[in-house]
């Protein structure tokens, strides 16, 4: 189930990141790059621009905080659909963003939209982390690349078949996540070219589908 969760959410994250950048010039899932930009802009005393990128980072953190808080409360009250509701909330944000930018394009503020996208990415990353027991993170490509490098080194030195199989399983998961993020970026760009703001709505439907899987009880999260 980790593989399904990772590929769908990484695909969505790659798509959102791509569409957000093409539409407004900001990355909503790349917090490493945004923090680096904050540092660079501060060094040039471009305080307003630095504050904008720092706000995007804060929105990502806020999304992760809210999702984790909601999941903790849901588990405390034995709410079986807490993970589905969390992913559904992210999908609702993306759907509303897509509808808004499509219906009222002349009133759109790009920074506000990307901040909402960063909020949704924070929600997604926290939800996937909690669902999988920290095995899946879907927006941290640099971290995943590091995990692959470390995993390959461990695989090289593994002496037992059980240990090699476990490491190989993790490597397949990390590789599939990165690939899904990249493919999502390509598909997101193509969708934006064809559908503009409605691309957000199309990506949201994938989240609703995943939400349905968890709410139906087909799979059980930790």
Steps between C-alpha positions, in 0.01 A plus 500: 500500500797731560581485129149605395495780757846623400445498125160672503598769749841561340329528160260760645784689669703510179197618306412773750860616515519522121162671450567749780834596351372532144202707610655722766877451504516343848571145614245375751663166590871589483569632851877448467509733202271751668716517813809547282324786320415662833868496594610637164240777503586598856866529405396749230270684746195414289289470811157501339583217261671306780189537715286363217704181464523465878121520517475212253723292728286594800185397314655159429585462870150613596348237272714227656410622849126511433498157334697342784281664762183384327633144466598491868155620604331254264699205630431605858127491423537174300395665174571228245473734202747758635757437225236511228364826640848652512571414136148614413571839659809539284296403194233755592760778519636410157151471352395839634823659377445353154140620483589847627787564259287370211185699579661823621843514333518880506481510882769240566805590708776256409675518836176420686430201276851359542471547877183289495677241286787490751244452777356202310846354445572523872173321572588230249850440625388476862211270408719265295758494779240408762318249280817310410677526833759742354586263213352731234569867444385634168647848455858450626683394186843594637435288809384209287809525282711487815307195620567327168873566528508373858285200408729401214797508736314285753392261225860465389607400851199285591589137570158345568226447242230633736695819555562544127131450423401760758747755366398428139134556588582842648710587195212413265268718707738799493573460128129472416428812705760708317383368163136576583594854606685555171218354290249709695700810415490421129131413502423808711671723246304340216173532692566866572569562131167340409273584794662790686363525856282191461823298523471543879155343490624204298780435749253532787296212358795267558497597866128435523556156348769423759270639767231255388743208528579582863141580599372175345716289726672329207826573674586570861736778596725486806 
